[in-house]
Amino acid sequence: MLFQEPLTFLDEVETIAKLGAEKLMPRFRSLEAHQISEKARNDQVTIADREAEAAILEAIAAHFPDHAVLSEEAGWHQRDPSRPTWIVDPLDGTTNFVHGLAHFAVSIGVAYEDQMLFGVVLDPVKNDIFRGAKGHGAWWNGERCTVSSRTDLTGCLLATGFPFKAHDLLDRYLAIFRETFLRCKAIRRPGSAALDLAYTAAGLYDGFFEFRLAPWDLAGGTLLVEEAGGTVTAIDGSDDIMSEGSVLCGPAGVVAELLEIINQVS
């Protein structure tokens, strides 16, 4: 078998995610200026990102030495489509973390042959663990996740992310935001795509949309939404989310109306 019993393997993914979380919490609200650097405009990295990533990668190497890894800070290790691939974000929500806002997560997805099979999103502040396995479902702290029952945008609470690293998208994004805002109840922008996806899987949000994301932002959470009965697409309506870098997700009717808005604006 490529993987051991799926839920047992999922336990191991969760255990490894917790190793990263253990490195984050001692640094939370304790960072010094020299422990924060900027990779690019509006894109920071901290010593906490690097320590959490190192703990996760060390554990993967020890327990699954034949697996490939794509991690936000370290990049690719053993890139090979014939290998299972771990896609790791050691700290999703770095800006929140730097500013002392208690909303961030460790996100890990495990894929094989371009199909996401396992996902874990772990919030170490709230002790929330979201996890899922392809064909087996998704759970929030042990309780089964199901997306909300909304059939359109009326009355919806949505989450989004601003294109803070892609200003060329701003005008189009704001046009989409405006039309969506006029149709739904409210929109939130908490600052962690991984948790936005997890909350959508759990039905806390009725949907989520964001553009210009990286694979590590999406890998763990998109699997959760799908396993919770939701629809996940790219901005063009395709399922090529990882390379397209955009995501619309939630109940099928909500996603259909979001796509209608995007096509209308475009």
C-alpha positions as a Python dict, from the first residue, in 0.01 Angstrom:
ca = {
    (1, 'M'): (0, 0, 0),
    (2, 'L'): (115, 352, -76),
    (3, 'F'): (-21, 472, 260),
    (4, 'Q'): (-101, 282, 574),
    (5, 'E'): (-464, 281, 691),
    (6, 'P'): (-577, 636, 593),
    (7, 'L'): (-697, 758, 931),
    (8, 'T'): (-383, 625, 1098),
    (9, 'F'): (-173, 816, 846),
    (10, 'L'): (-388, 1123, 911),
    (11, 'D'): (-300, 1090, 1280),
    (12, 'E'): (67, 1109, 1183),
    (13, 'V'): (10, 1421, 975),
    (14, 'E'): (-163, 1581, 1273),
    (15, 'T'): (122, 1482, 1506),
    (16, 'I'): (375, 1642, 1273),
    (17, 'A'): (166, 1959, 1245),
    (18, 'K'): (165, 1979, 1625),
    (19, 'L'): (545, 1973, 1627),
    (20, 'G'): (537, 2292, 1421),
    (21, 'A'): (275, 2451, 1647),
    (22, 'E'): (491, 2381, 1951),
    (23, 'K'): (761, 2600, 1799),
    (24, 'L'): (523, 2886, 1724),
    (25, 'M'): (367, 2950, 2061),
    (26, 'P'): (681, 3043, 2258),
    (27, 'R'): (753, 3308, 1992),
    (28, 'F'): (401, 3451, 1983),
    (29, 'R'): (402, 3811, 2112),
    (30, 'S'): (771, 3764, 2197),
    (31, 'L'): (937, 3845, 1864),
    (32, 'E'): (1220, 4097, 1854),
    (33, 'A'): (1280, 4324, 1555),
    (34, 'H'): (1585, 4131, 1434),
    (35, 'Q'): (1378, 3809, 1425),
    (36, 'I'): (1152, 3947, 1151),
    (37, 'S'): (1262, 3998, 792),
    (38, 'E'): (1092, 4086, 464),
    (39, 'K'): (1109, 3848, 168),
    (40, 'A'): (932, 4098, -55),
    (41, 'R'): (702, 4393, -14),
    (42, 'N'): (427, 4304, 235),
    (43, 'D'): (567, 3950, 267),
    (44, 'Q'): (741, 3884, 599),
    (45, 'V'): (909, 3581, 749),
    (46, 'T'): (1005, 3531, 1113),
    (47, 'I'): (1223, 3305, 1319),
    (48, 'A'): (901, 3132, 1424),
    (49, 'D'): (821, 3038, 1060),
    (50, 'R'): (1168, 2889, 1020),
    (51, 'E'): (1172, 2701, 1351),
    (52, 'A'): (828, 2552, 1292),
    (53, 'E'): (920, 2454, 938),
    (54, 'A'): (1245, 2292, 1053),
    (55, 'A'): (1060, 2080, 1310),
    (56, 'I'): (804, 1967, 1053),
    (57, 'L'): (1059, 1887, 782),
    (58, 'E'): (1279, 1697, 1026),
    (59, 'A'): (985, 1480, 1131),
    (60, 'I'): (881, 1410, 770),
    (61, 'A'): (1239, 1315, 681),
    (62, 'A'): (1260, 1082, 982),
    (63, 'H'): (927, 903, 930),
    (64, 'F'): (872, 932, 554),
    (65, 'P'): (1216, 967, 394),
    (66, 'D'): (1092, 869, 48),
    (67, 'H'): (826, 1140, 35),
    (68, 'A'): (866, 1473, -144),
    (69, 'V'): (805, 1804, 30),
    (70, 'L'): (707, 2152, -88),
    (71, 'S'): (738, 2401, 197),
    (72, 'E'): (688, 2777, 196),
    (73, 'E'): (1034, 2877, 314),
    (74, 'A'): (1250, 2579, 212),
    (75, 'G'): (1091, 2512, -127),
    (76, 'W'): (1109, 2168, -287),
    (77, 'H'): (1277, 1856, -151),
    (78, 'Q'): (1289, 1539, -366),
    (79, 'R'): (1043, 1678, -619),
    (80, 'D'): (903, 1379, -804),
    (81, 'P'): (544, 1322, -923),
    (82, 'S'): (575, 952, -841),
    (83, 'R'): (623, 1030, -472),
    (84, 'P'): (362, 1136, -216),
    (85, 'T'): (413, 1509, -161),
    (86, 'W'): (373, 1702, 162),
    (87, 'I'): (276, 2067, 109),
    (88, 'V'): (363, 2263, 420),
    (89, 'D'): (283, 2611, 549),
    (90, 'P'): (450, 2630, 891),
    (91, 'L'): (281, 2960, 975),
    (92, 'D'): (-19, 3075, 776),
    (93, 'G'): (-104, 3424, 895),
    (94, 'T'): (247, 3559, 950),
    (95, 'T'): (130, 3922, 946),
    (96, 'N'): (-118, 3846, 1223),
    (97, 'F'): (156, 3665, 1416),
    (98, 'V'): (398, 3957, 1382),
    (99, 'H'): (136, 4203, 1507),
    (100, 'G'): (29, 3982, 1797),
    (101, 'L'): (-312, 3894, 1653),
    (102, 'A'): (-421, 3551, 1772),
    (103, 'H'): (-533, 3411, 1437),
    (104, 'F'): (-282, 3191, 1254),
    (105, 'A'): (-228, 2824, 1179),
    (106, 'V'): (-4, 2541, 1070),
    (107, 'S'): (-132, 2390, 745),
    (108, 'I'): (-25, 2060, 588),
    (109, 'G'): (-165, 1881, 285),
    (110, 'V'): (-44, 1549, 145),
    (111, 'A'): (-98, 1481, -224),
    (112, 'Y'): (-27, 1197, -465),
    (113, 'E'): (-45, 1218, -844),
    (114, 'D'): (-189, 1570, -826),
    (115, 'Q'): (-472, 1464, -597),
    (116, 'M'): (-494, 1599, -241),
    (117, 'L'): (-549, 1305, -7),
    (118, 'F'): (-496, 1441, 346),
    (119, 'G'): (-526, 1781, 508),
    (120, 'V'): (-462, 1922, 855),
    (121, 'V'): (-508, 2283, 967),
    (122, 'L'): (-410, 2345, 1328),
    (123, 'D'): (-477, 2665, 1525),
    (124, 'P'): (-247, 2652, 1829),
    (125, 'V'): (-405, 2951, 2005),
    (126, 'K'): (-762, 2818, 2010),
    (127, 'N'): (-654, 2452, 2018),
    (128, 'D'): (-861, 2389, 1706),
    (129, 'I'): (-767, 2093, 1487),
    (130, 'F'): (-930, 2055, 1146),
    (131, 'R'): (-842, 1736, 960),
    (132, 'G'): (-963, 1534, 667),
    (133, 'A'): (-884, 1236, 446),
    (134, 'K'): (-1001, 1185, 89),
    (135, 'G'): (-1316, 974, 85),
    (136, 'H'): (-1340, 960, 465),
    (137, 'G'): (-1467, 1305, 564),
    (138, 'A'): (-1345, 1605, 759),
    (139, 'W'): (-1350, 1680, 1130),
    (140, 'W'): (-1318, 1977, 1366),
    (141, 'N'): (-1192, 1868, 1707),
    (142, 'G'): (-1337, 1523, 1645),
    (143, 'E'): (-1679, 1637, 1522),
    (144, 'R'): (-1777, 1581, 1161),
    (145, 'C'): (-1758, 1893, 941),
    (146, 'T'): (-2033, 1991, 699),
    (147, 'V'): (-2046, 2308, 491),
    (148, 'S'): (-2338, 2543, 550),
    (149, 'S'): (-2678, 2482, 394),
    (150, 'R'): (-2694, 2816, 209),
    (151, 'T'): (-2808, 2791, -152),
    (152, 'D'): (-2711, 3144, -263),
    (153, 'L'): (-2544, 3458, -126),
    (154, 'T'): (-2853, 3591, 51),
    (155, 'G'): (-2781, 3606, 424),
    (156, 'C'): (-2429, 3465, 385),
    (157, 'L'): (-2129, 3539, 604),
    (158, 'L'): (-1827, 3512, 373),
    (159, 'A'): (-1453, 3531, 424),
    (160, 'T'): (-1203, 3678, 182),
    (161, 'G'): (-842, 3783, 151),
    (162, 'F'): (-720, 4107, -3),
    (163, 'P'): (-460, 4078, -285),
    (164, 'F'): (-197, 4251, -73),
    (165, 'K'): (91, 4106, -277),
    (166, 'A'): (-81, 4152, -614),
    (167, 'H'): (-183, 4513, -655),
    (168, 'D'): (-242, 4455, -1026),
    (169, 'L'): (-555, 4259, -925),
    (170, 'L'): (-689, 4526, -692),
    (171, 'D'): (-940, 4697, -922),
    (172, 'R'): (-1089, 4368, -1039),
    (173, 'Y'): (-1096, 4233, -684),
    (174, 'L'): (-1271, 4544, -551),
    (175, 'A'): (-1535, 4522, -824),
    (176, 'I'): (-1600, 4158, -728),
    (177, 'F'): (-1599, 4249, -358),
    (178, 'R'): (-1851, 4530, -411),
    (179, 'E'): (-2102, 4316, -599),
    (180, 'T'): (-2061, 4028, -353),
    (181, 'F'): (-2096, 4262, -55),
    (182, 'L'): (-2422, 4397, -191),
    (183, 'R'): (-2569, 4046, -214),
    (184, 'C'): (-2453, 3885, 113),
    (185, 'K'): (-2491, 3966, 484),
    (186, 'A'): (-2128, 4035, 574),
    (187, 'I'): (-1769, 3970, 466),
    (188, 'R'): (-1474, 3908, 698),
    (189, 'R'): (-1100, 3934, 628),
    (190, 'P'): (-927, 3754, 919),
    (191, 'G'): (-583, 3703, 758),
    (192, 'S'): (-527, 3327, 734),
    (193, 'A'): (-642, 3149, 419),
    (194, 'A'): (-590, 2809, 582),
    (195, 'L'): (-830, 2895, 863),
    (196, 'D'): (-1075, 3059, 621),
    (197, 'L'): (-1091, 2728, 435),
    (198, 'A'): (-1121, 2527, 758),
    (199, 'Y'): (-1398, 2752, 889),
    (200, 'T'): (-1582, 2717, 559),
    (201, 'A'): (-1555, 2338, 587),
    (202, 'A'): (-1700, 2359, 938),
    (203, 'G'): (-1989, 2579, 824),
    (204, 'L'): (-1878, 2883, 1027),
    (205, 'Y'): (-1839, 3076, 703),
    (206, 'D'): (-2083, 3024, 419),
    (207, 'G'): (-1806, 3066, 163),
    (208, 'F'): (-1458, 3199, 95),
    (209, 'F'): (-1283, 3359, -199),
    (210, 'E'): (-928, 3482, -250),
    (211, 'F'): (-688, 3531, -540),
    (212, 'R'): (-314, 3492, -599),
    (213, 'L'): (-247, 3230, -332),
    (214, 'A'): (35, 2974, -314),
    (215, 'P'): (-6, 2594, -299),
    (216, 'W'): (87, 2587, 71),
    (217, 'D'): (-194, 2833, 148),
    (218, 'L'): (-447, 2603, -16),
    (219, 'A'): (-334, 2243, 21),
    (220, 'G'): (-463, 2147, 365),
    (221, 'G'): (-783, 2350, 365),
    (222, 'T'): (-924, 2276, 21),
    (223, 'L'): (-934, 1904, 101),
    (224, 'L'): (-1131, 1986, 417),
    (225, 'V'): (-1395, 2179, 223),
    (226, 'E'): (-1437, 1904, -35),
    (227, 'E'): (-1468, 1636, 232),
    (228, 'A'): (-1725, 1850, 416),
    (229, 'G'): (-1946, 1842, 106),
    (230, 'G'): (-1843, 2176, -40),
    (231, 'T'): (-1747, 2289, -388),
    (232, 'V'): (-1395, 2418, -453),
    (233, 'T'): (-1300, 2587, -780),
    (234, 'A'): (-1053, 2834, -923),
    (235, 'I'): (-1163, 3182, -1028),
    (236, 'D'): (-1221, 3056, -1384),
    (237, 'G'): (-1445, 2774, -1264),
    (238, 'S'): (-1184, 2504, -1325),
    (239, 'D'): (-1049, 2262, -1067),
    (240, 'D'): (-688, 2367, -1133),
    (241, 'I'): (-666, 2555, -805),
    (242, 'M'): (-301, 2498, -720),
    (243, 'S'): (-151, 2637, -1038),
    (244, 'E'): (-421, 2902, -1088),
    (245, 'G'): (-368, 3029, -732),
    (246, 'S'): (-726, 3139, -670),
    (247, 'V'): (-1007, 2975, -480),
    (248, 'L'): (-1384, 3001, -447),
    (249, 'C'): (-1539, 2754, -206),
    (250, 'G'): (-1848, 2675, -4),
    (251, 'P'): (-2186, 2518, -76),
    (252, 'A'): (-2247, 2462, -447),
    (253, 'G'): (-2507, 2739, -482),
    (254, 'V'): (-2286, 2997, -313),
    (255, 'V'): (-1991, 2913, -536),
    (256, 'A'): (-2215, 2924, -845),
    (257, 'E'): (-2327, 3279, -757),
    (258, 'L'): (-1969, 3389, -689),
    (259, 'L'): (-1869, 3259, -1032),
    (260, 'E'): (-2162, 3448, -1183),
    (261, 'I'): (-2037, 3770, -1021),
    (262, 'I'): (-1681, 3712, -1142),
    (263, 'N'): (-1798, 3652, -1498),
    (264, 'Q'): (-2021, 3957, -1481),
    (265, 'V'): (-1737, 4179, -1356),
    (266, 'S'): (-1491, 4038, -1609),
}
